[in-house]
Amino acid sequence: MNKDADTTDRIKETLARRYRAERRFRFYGVLAIIFGLFCVVALFVDIVSKGHGAFRQTFIEIEVVYDAEVLGVSDPNDAEQMAFADYEGVVKRALSRKFENVSGRSERRQLNRLISSSAAYDIRDKLVADPGLLGTRETIWVLADDDVDTYYKSVASGEPFTGRVNELQQAWIDQLQEHEEIRLQFNRRFFTSGDSREPEQAGIGGATIGSFLTLLVTLVLSFPIGVAAAVYLEEFAPKNRWTDFIEVNINNLAAVPSIIFGLLGLAIFINFFDVPRSIPIIGGLVLTLMTLPTIIISSRAAIKSVPPSIREAAIGMGASPMQVVIQHVLPLAMPGMLTGAIIGMAQALGETAPLLMIGMVAFIVDLPGGFTDPATVLPVQIFLWADSPERAFVERTSAAIMILLSFLITMNTVAVLLRRRLERRW
């Protein structure tokens, strides 16, 4: 009896230790998940807190007089006169009328720095579009300089940051605020403009179009090639050393650092085939090489998930092997293939290193109009802005990261929903 009692006690003690260890393991697992979520939330909060201000920009109200004498325009139908007129002089005169007490060359220079250099170009575009404005006056809102924008937003947040805004300029800004002639507006230019040396004029429009064109090239090339390779390896390729060698290399390529594909693109497409740098075509070719292993692996997994009975039934009905694949296997495996393709595209969208190697780090001001126009992509644009010394670029960098993350989250969410909606469970 004593032995049985001792054995029972040891079993109970052992079970108690096991249960305690399991509870600790579950606790550590939950703790790890909470810590990971906390880090993700902290990262998002930091990015949003720094970047939300870029979606609003400071504008200043001025009264513009389209004086032909000041502009130096005698014939509004003369395109050359309209293009090279003195629009800066019009802006300076508008500021002088608003602040009549300002005198001296130094003070006038400081006053003119309140307004972005884009104001002159905006007035030019308005006058070129409507020459009838010549000789009239108009009250418009123009973009403020990035230093003024940073200062005005910091004052609104209760933590003034003067930066390069001196006391005299601060007094002028206070005067504008008192008369409600300065305000924050939605920054439409951030979504429609290309890159710029001036932070207040910089936007992600060019990089967004470049990313779209590059991903379109990548999708058109990688998806058909990846699916065809997966179908051949799963359905038609003989099982020998050669196909084993191909499979091993495909799996290895999926783990190769992305910058290696950039070096490959630089060596083959640019140096050998002489493809121009910094265009969506070369970016799409390089990203195709990078995403092919992902698409092939996911497509093969989707094909394997189709039950052999489907193939056997189709063959029993007299279908050829090609008909079995095209009419039965591919439709059933397509949800998994599309999921892999979307994940591969999301991976390509967030890549920077391979595109840096092929010259897509160029400073692009104009919006690309086609696959052969110079372009950049969102990750490279973020890389460029993060290296800029101006404080206002911190806002734009964080805002561009927010846009990029929203695209990535959307693409991955679509992939998950698509798989759940279309896949079949056997």
Secondary structure in CASP SS format (residue, H / E / C, confidence):
PFRMAT SS
TARGET T0000
AUTHOR 0000-0000-0000
METHOD secondary structure of the structure
MODEL  1
M C 1.00
N H 1.00
K H 1.00
D H 1.00
A H 1.00
D H 1.00
T H 1.00
T H 1.00
D H 1.00
R H 1.00
I H 1.00
K H 1.00
E H 1.00
T H 1.00
L H 1.00
A H 1.00
R H 1.00
R H 1.00
Y H 1.00
R H 1.00
A H 1.00
E H 1.00
R H 1.00
R H 1.00
F H 1.00
R H 1.00
F H 1.00
Y H 1.00
G H 1.00
V H 1.00
L H 1.00
A H 1.00
I H 1.00
I H 1.00
F H 1.00
G H 1.00
L H 1.00
F H 1.00
C H 1.00
V H 1.00
V H 1.00
A H 1.00
L H 1.00
F H 1.00
V H 1.00
D H 1.00
I H 1.00
V H 1.00
S H 1.00
K H 1.00
G H 1.00
H H 1.00
G H 1.00
A H 1.00
F H 1.00
R E 1.00
Q E 1.00
T E 1.00
F E 1.00
I E 1.00
E E 1.00
I E 1.00
E E 1.00
V E 1.00
V E 1.00
Y C 1.00
D C 1.00
A H 1.00
E H 1.00
V H 1.00
L H 1.00
G C 1.00
V C 1.00
S C 1.00
D C 1.00
P C 1.00
N C 1.00
D C 1.00
A H 1.00
E H 1.00
Q H 1.00
M H 1.00
A H 1.00
F C 1.00
A C 1.00
D C 1.00
Y H 1.00
E H 1.00
G H 1.00
V H 1.00
V H 1.00
K H 1.00
R H 1.00
A H 1.00
L H 1.00
S H 1.00
R H 1.00
K H 1.00
F C 1.00
E C 1.00
N C 1.00
V C 1.00
S C 1.00
G C 1.00
R H 1.00
S H 1.00
E H 1.00
R H 1.00
R H 1.00
Q H 1.00
L H 1.00
N H 1.00
R C 1.00
L C 1.00
I E 1.00
S C 1.00
S C 1.00
S H 1.00
A H 1.00
A H 1.00
Y H 1.00
D H 1.00
I H 1.00
R H 1.00
D H 1.00
K H 1.00
L H 1.00
V H 1.00
A H 1.00
D C 1.00
P H 1.00
G H 1.00
L H 1.00
L C 1.00
G C 1.00
T C 1.00
R E 1.00
E E 1.00
T E 1.00
I E 1.00
W E 1.00
V E 1.00
L E 1.00
A E 1.00
D C 1.00
D H 1.00
D H 1.00
V H 1.00
D H 1.00
T H 1.00
Y H 1.00
Y H 1.00
K H 1.00
S H 1.00
V H 1.00
A H 1.00
S C 1.00
G C 1.00
E C 1.00
P C 1.00
F C 1.00
T C 1.00
G C 1.00
R C 1.00
V C 1.00
N C 1.00
E H 1.00
L H 1.00
Q H 1.00
Q H 1.00
A H 1.00
W H 1.00
I H 1.00
D H 1.00
Q H 1.00
L H 1.00
Q H 1.00
E H 1.00
H C 1.00
E C 1.00
E C 1.00
I E 1.00
R E 1.00
L E 1.00
Q E 1.00
F E 1.00
N C 1.00
R C 1.00
R H 1.00
F H 1.00
F H 1.00
T H 1.00
S C 1.00
G C 1.00
D C 1.00
S C 1.00
R C 1.00
E C 1.00
P H 1.00
E H 1.00
Q H 1.00
A C 1.00
G C 1.00
I C 1.00
G H 1.00
G H 1.00
A H 1.00
T H 1.00
I H 1.00
G H 1.00
S H 1.00
F H 1.00
L H 1.00
T H 1.00
L H 1.00
L H 1.00
V H 1.00
T H 1.00
L H 1.00
V H 1.00
L H 1.00
S H 1.00
F H 1.00
P H 1.00
I H 1.00
G H 1.00
V H 1.00
A H 1.00
A H 1.00
A H 1.00
V H 1.00
Y H 1.00
L H 1.00
E H 1.00
E H 1.00
F H 1.00
A C 1.00
P C 1.00
K C 1.00
N C 1.00
R H 1.00
W H 1.00
T H 1.00
D H 1.00
F H 1.00
I H 1.00
E H 1.00
V H 1.00
N H 1.00
I H 1.00
N H 1.00
N H 1.00
L H 1.00
A C 1.00
A C 1.00
V C 1.00
P C 1.00
S H 1.00
I H 1.00
I H 1.00
F H 1.00
G H 1.00
L H 1.00
L H 1.00
G H 1.00
L H 1.00
A H 1.00
I H 1.00
F H 1.00
I H 1.00
N H 1.00
F H 1.00
F C 1.00
D C 1.00
V C 1.00
P C 1.00
R C 1.00
S C 1.00
I C 1.00
P H 1.00
I H 1.00
I H 1.00
G H 1.00
G H 1.00
L H 1.00
V H 1.00
L H 1.00
T H 1.00
L H 1.00
M H 1.00
T H 1.00
L H 1.00
P H 1.00
T H 1.00
I H 1.00
I H 1.00
I H 1.00
S H 1.00
S H 1.00
R H 1.00
A H 1.00
A H 1.00
I H 1.00
K H 1.00
S C 1.00
V C 1.00
P C 1.00
P H 1.00
S H 1.00
I H 1.00
R H 1.00
E H 1.00
A H 1.00
A H 1.00
I H 1.00
G H 1.00
M C 1.00
G C 1.00
A C 1.00
S C 1.00
P H 1.00
M H 1.00
Q H 1.00
V H 1.00
V H 1.00
I H 1.00
Q H 1.00
H H 1.00
V H 1.00
L H 1.00
P H 1.00
L H 1.00
A H 1.00
M H 1.00
P H 1.00
G H 1.00
M H 1.00
L H 1.00
T H 1.00
G H 1.00
A H 1.00
I H 1.00
I H 1.00
G H 1.00
M H 1.00
A H 1.00
Q H 1.00
A H 1.00
L H 1.00
G C 1.00
E C 1.00
T C 1.00
A H 1.00
P H 1.00
L H 1.00
L H 1.00
M H 1.00
I C 1.00
G C 1.00
M C 1.00
V C 1.00
A C 1.00
F C 1.00
I C 1.00
V C 1.00
D C 1.00
L C 1.00
P C 1.00
G C 1.00
G C 1.00
F C 1.00
T C 1.00
D C 1.00
P C 1.00
A C 1.00
T C 1.00
V C 1.00
L H 1.00
P H 1.00
V H 1.00
Q H 1.00
I H 1.00
F H 1.00
L H 1.00
W H 1.00
A H 1.00
D C 1.00
S C 1.00
P C 1.00
E C 1.00
R C 1.00
A H 1.00
F H 1.00
V H 1.00
E H 1.00
R H 1.00
T H 1.00
S H 1.00
A H 1.00
A H 1.00
I H 1.00
M H 1.00
I H 1.00
L H 1.00
L H 1.00
S H 1.00
F H 1.00
L H 1.00
I H 1.00
T H 1.00
M H 1.00
N H 1.00
T H 1.00
V H 1.00
A H 1.00
V H 1.00
L H 1.00
L H 1.00
R H 1.00
R H 1.00
R H 1.00
L H 1.00
E C 1.00
R C 1.00
R C 1.00
W C 1.00
END
